[in-house]
Amino acid sequence: MDSIKLAKENESLIIEIRRELHKIPELELELPKTVKFVKNKLDEWGISYVEMVNGNGLVALIEGAEEGECLAIRADMDALPVAEETGLEFASQHEGRMHACGHDSHTAIALVTAKIINENKDKIKGAVKFIFQPGEEIPGGAKPMIDEGALLNPKVDYFISLHNGKLADLGHGNIGFRENELMASMDKFSLKVTGRGGHGASPHLAIDPIAISAEIISGIQKIISREIAPVESGLISVCMIKGGSTQNIIPDQVEMLGTARALNEQTRDLIEKRIEEIAKGIAQSYGGDAELNYERKYPVLVNDPEFTQYVKSLTKNLFSDLVVDISLPTMGSEDAAFYLQEVPGTYIFMDNIKPHKDGVCYLNHNSKFDLDESDFYKGVAIFLETAFNKLAKK
């Protein structure tokens, strides 16, 4: 099979689907219009599917001429609460929502891949599953999909997914691969620091939670700089702090919200344990208290070395000058990590940001984010090449 030829023949369809999806961004685990669009395409092409996550996720299945292994191709469908400023003709029609991370293109690429494989299913042995999931940005749609059986009936043997945009500096149009750890875990924490309010002119009669919070922020940063080995990676960012009402009143409480990330579970465990110990210790030493709520969200995303090398070699056969090794993992996170805990697979990056009309390349999650549509066919070609080779009839 000539994967590039098949992908290029459907290039206009990939772009058309991406643009239609770009107009109707939806958030989290509620994607009625997006799912309806995807279902209509699958129905049009005669591809069977089951619904999951209260009808907001889909698993489509294409079975080959003979029984064999099963490859899963995953696409996330959700958008972000961002007001679009691209000026595109097909810009978001939903106020305050935008496909600012490329999920519209991921869904378009997966859909067109499904269409082509379905037209050539007599040439494969086994099955290809297409997992269209909600909620990748938040609160996480992968785990509910897995819990509802997305990787079963038939059991998935291999997993692959692609992310468009610029998650690593690969060079425009290039495709990046990395074995083992690619993306960090992502956890959310909130701290409630309690003191005793009073007059700003009499701080000695109060217990100042703002001053305590400042020391806690400084203290928990030392977990990264002094408790984690320099060759390991961890991150703690306090991204919101709220407390007080005016210039001369010491408040009773301060609330903080942040994210913690790591590239292995041991570091992750340490960070959670020490945030609580340090926050409570500092607060209590000044007569206050600190309460931690720590939520584990996404695990470390770990690519299977053997399957990653396999897909990388196939991609080199297609695009020999465009394959790049990703030298360092990113501290960004992805809930595709849940699938990769269950099934050997690979998650790959494609560097395809399109400059805004002002000449600036705005990165993922920006209100002016856009993608170079001329690169989309590459994603389809990689998925096709993987499916037609891994599931080839002998």
Beta strands, then each sheet from edge to edge (+ up, - down):
strand 1: 48-52
strand 2: 57-63
strand 3: 66-76
strand 4: 125-133
strand 5: 158-165
strand 6: 175-177
strand 7: 180-183
strand 8: 186-194
strand 9: 198-199
strand 10: 234-242
strand 11: 249-250
strand 12: 253-262
strand 13: 289-298
strand 14: 301-303
strand 15: 323-325
strand 16: 345-351
sheet 1: 1+ 2- 4+ 3+ 5+ 16+ 6- 15-
sheet 2: 7+ 14-
sheet 3: 10+ 12- 8+ 13-
sheet 4: 9+ 11-
end
